[in-house]
Amino acid sequence: MKSYSQALKILKKSKILIKNEYIKSSRSLNRVCVENIYSNSHYPSADNSSFDGFAINSKDTKNLTKKKNKLFKILGTIAAGNKPSSNKIKRFQTFEIMTGGLLPKGFDTIIPIEKIVFYPSKKKPKFIIIDKKISKNNNVRFAGSDYKKGDKIIAAGEIINSSHILAFKSLGIEKIIVKKKPLIVFYSTGNEISEKTNIPNWKVRNSNIHYIKSLSKNLFFNIIDGGILRDNNDKLFKKIITKNFKSKYDIIITNGAVSAGKFDFIPKIIKKFKLSKYFKGVAIRPGKPIMFAKFKNKNKSFFGLPGNPISSAACFKFFVYPYLREILGMKKEKPFTAVLKKKYSKKKEFTRFIKSKISINKKGIIQVEVLKGQESFRIKSLIKSNNWAIFKSGKENFKKGELIDCFKPLGIQ
């Protein structure tokens, strides 16, 4: 039996190739960026006003006081989107300027509208009165003050979010190169599995596929429901795997039938194929029977997840999800740490993935609490949890106050 760290090393060495594609930047949400993307221009593209007000040349106010004020002639109005005037500017002249309006040549500062005194009246103004020195560069957004040409927007291997899309569109970046979403085909297994709502108590509703399909809505993979494989249908399963070698699917996942029982037929069939990488059984709980295979000379991988709902969810989070990140060129997900609220014990040789609750105590310390109901069939505790806590192998007892590695569950915002 492999340790969890050994299993992760095998996954790292079993990468399949996921192709790239060009897409519109506006449709790139939650996609993985293939290359660094840089700004192709300054943003803002030109000096502009951050307030509604009046643009002046600050030098014209150098010697002004309340007793020695000056009338500045209003030349017109510049709205956002207007081409700025190219006329030569004389001393003691001004333009009314709206937020986002481009600063005309010869002006270097903006006086907000709230501080303006008009002459002869506010209703029919021809001039504004300035009676003090105004400093340079007030209320001006300078060209390149946010992004300069050549600034990095996003690095290769990062997930594109809504803020990136805002930057792309603001900077005129219309198309980008991303990784295609890996396509997973998912097969449920077992005579007990039913698609019906009303079932006898010896049947089980087919829920795991729907959990993982829901994850795909906000993650970087697509998934197809391959249907239900009934117990011990060896010939059909072998035929399905062989057929999938020529399919568009990148990863094949089965759910259930991977343990050591009479009806657990998946491992013996997978081992009949030529494999370059393989493991079956990992020293973890939940999810101990998990298996993985990389087919030799095929750009396909296989995961066999245990059938219990929490085992399936934990194995997807801690095996399939890291593998997806690896093949997409992403960085390894890093845990955060939290202080253990109460002592916890487990078997030394196992790594435990624990449904837990993160909270902040009165001292502002992040703490993690192990929830009741850790069995692999218990869904209620998964709903109550907001965290996976990892208690690593090699240690049996964990004291109150110890730092524990924690991971945010998939599907939780």
HELIX and SHEET records of a PDB file:
HELIX    1   1 TYR A    4  LYS A   12  1                                   9    
HELIX    2   2 SER A   25  ARG A   27  5                                   3    
HELIX    3   3 SER A   58  THR A   61  5                                   4    
HELIX    4   4 ILE A  113  LYS A  115  5                                   3    
HELIX    5   5 SER A  162  SER A  170  1                                   9    
HELIX    6   6 ASN A  208  SER A  216  1                                   9    
HELIX    7   7 ASP A  234  ASN A  244  1                                  11    
HELIX    8   8 ILE A  266  ILE A  270  1                                   5    
HELIX    9   9 PRO A  309  CYS A  315  1                                   7    
HELIX   10  10 PHE A  316  VAL A  320  3                                   5    
HELIX   11  11 TYR A  321  ILE A  327  1                                   7    
HELIX   12  12 LYS A  380  LYS A  384  1                                   5    
SHEET    1   A 2 ASN A  20  LYS A  24  0                                        
SHEET    2   A 2 LYS A 175  LYS A 179 -1                                        
SHEET    1   B 2 ILE A  37  TYR A  38  0                                        
SHEET    2   B 2 LYS A 152  ILE A 154 -1                                        
SHEET    1   C 2 ASN A  48  SER A  49  0                                        
SHEET    2   C 2 VAL A 140  ARG A 141 -1                                        
SHEET    1   D 6 THR A 109  PRO A 112  0                                        
SHEET    2   D 6 GLY A  53  ILE A  56 -1                                        
SHEET    3   D 6 GLN A  93  ILE A  97 -1                                        
SHEET    4   D 6 LYS A  70  ILE A  78  1                                        
SHEET    5   D 6 PHE A 127  ILE A 130 -1                                        
SHEET    6   D 6 VAL A 117  TYR A 119 -1                                        
SHEET    1   E 6 ASN A 222  LEU A 229  0                                        
SHEET    2   E 6 LEU A 183  THR A 189  1                                        
SHEET    3   E 6 ILE A 251  ASN A 255  1                                        
SHEET    4   E 6 SER A 301  LEU A 305  1                                        
SHEET    5   E 6 MET A 291  PHE A 295 -1                                        
SHEET    6   E 6 LEU A 275  LYS A 280 -1                                        
SHEET    1   F 2 ILE A 193  SER A 194  0                                        
SHEET    2   F 2 VAL A 204  ARG A 205  1                                        
SHEET    1   G 6 ILE A 284  ARG A 285  0                                        
SHEET    2   G 6 THR A 351  ILE A 360  1                                        
SHEET    3   G 6 ILE A 366  VAL A 370 -1                                        
SHEET    4   G 6 PHE A 336  LEU A 340  1                                        
SHEET    5   G 6 LEU A 403  PHE A 407 -1                                        
SHEET    6   G 6 ASN A 387  PHE A 391 -1                                        
SHEET    1   H 2 TYR A 344  SER A 345  0                                        
SHEET    2   H 2 ASN A 397  PHE A 398 -1                                        
END                                                                             
